[in-house]
Amino acid sequence: MATSAVRFSGNHVFIKDSDLENWLQAITVQFQELIESGEDVEWLLVSCKKWCDIYENLPPGLKDIELDEVLRDEGRKLLFKRLLELTESLESEEGGGVVAKGVSGKILKGLFSR
């Protein structure tokens, strides 16, 4: 099974491509909660669309997600972490919850716990 990387600030985590697809679907579900809270999520919606395009158009193992240019300030970094935390708290049956929870947890631990 091919894997692709999610990179931020010189660190990276490798995610199976099939799990990455599941995670991308699950985080889009969580946007509604962020929008309802009044957060400015337009930049994150644009980024998510770009990541989905990368996933759909690149061959297996090359579906890397680069976060450095997207998370260019502390506010964006905090909002993205909040999105990961929301996805990590999904119920198992919601949006492929088990896989998405695992991917979000892996990204949080691998890229943001330092």
RAMONOR-V905415 format. One record per residue. N is the residue number from 1. PSI is psi as a letter, one per 30 degrees, with the letter a starting at -180 (* if undefined). OMEGA is omega in whole degrees, 0 to 359 (none if undefined). D_CENTER is the distance of its C-alpha to the mean C-alpha in Angstrom with 1 decimal. Layout:
BEGIN
n->(N;N)
psi->(PSI;PSI)
omega->(OMEGA;OMEGA)
d_center->(D_CENTER;D_CENTER)
END
This chain:
BEGIN
n->(1;2;3;4;5;6;7;8;9;10;11;12;13;14;15;16;17;18;19;20;21;22;23;24;25;26;27;28;29;30;31;32;33;34;35;36;37;38;39;40;41;42;43;44;45;46;47;48;49;50;51;52;53;54;55;56;57;58;59;60;61;62;63;64;65;66;67;68;69;70;71;72;73;74;75;76;77;78;79;80;81;82;83;84;85;86;87;88;89;90;91;92;93;94;95;96;97;98;99;100;101;102;103;104;105;106;107;108;109;110;111;112;113;114)
psi->(k;k;l;l;k;k;k;k;h;f;l;l;k;k;k;k;e;e;e;e;e;e;e;e;e;e;f;e;e;f;e;e;e;e;e;f;f;g;k;j;g;e;e;e;e;e;e;e;e;e;e;e;e;e;e;f;f;l;l;k;f;g;h;k;j;k;f;e;f;e;h;f;l;e;e;e;e;e;e;e;e;e;e;e;e;e;e;f;g;k;l;e;f;k;h;h;e;e;e;e;e;e;e;e;e;e;e;e;e;f;f;g;g;*)
omega->(181;176;176;185;166;187;174;172;177;178;178;171;179;183;174;183;180;177;178;178;179;180;178;177;183;182;178;177;185;180;182;180;178;179;180;179;177;180;172;185;183;180;181;175;178;179;180;177;179;179;177;177;177;182;184;189;180;181;179;179;180;184;186;177;179;184;187;183;179;183;188;174;186;179;178;179;180;179;178;177;178;176;177;180;176;180;179;181;178;169;185;184;182;172;182;189;184;181;182;177;180;179;179;178;179;179;179;183;185;186;188;183;183;none)
d_center->(19.6;17.8;14.8;12.6;11.3;8.4;10.7;11.6;15.2;16.9;14.8;12.7;11.5;12.4;10.8;13.2;12.7;13.5;10.9;8.2;9.9;10.1;6.5;6.1;9.4;8.8;6.4;9.2;11.6;10.8;11.5;15.1;15.4;14.2;16.6;19.3;19.2;20.1;17.1;16.9;13.7;15.1;13.5;10.0;11.2;12.7;9.7;7.8;11.3;11.6;8.7;10.3;13.6;12.9;12.0;15.2;17.5;17.1;18.9;17.6;16.6;15.9;12.5;11.3;8.5;10.4;9.3;13.0;14.3;11.6;11.8;15.6;16.9;16.7;16.2;13.0;11.8;13.0;11.4;7.8;9.0;10.6;7.8;6.5;10.3;10.9;8.8;10.5;13.7;13.8;17.1;17.3;18.4;15.9;13.4;13.8;13.3;14.5;12.2;9.0;10.5;11.2;8.0;6.6;10.2;10.3;7.7;9.6;12.8;12.5;11.4;12.5;15.5;18.0)
END
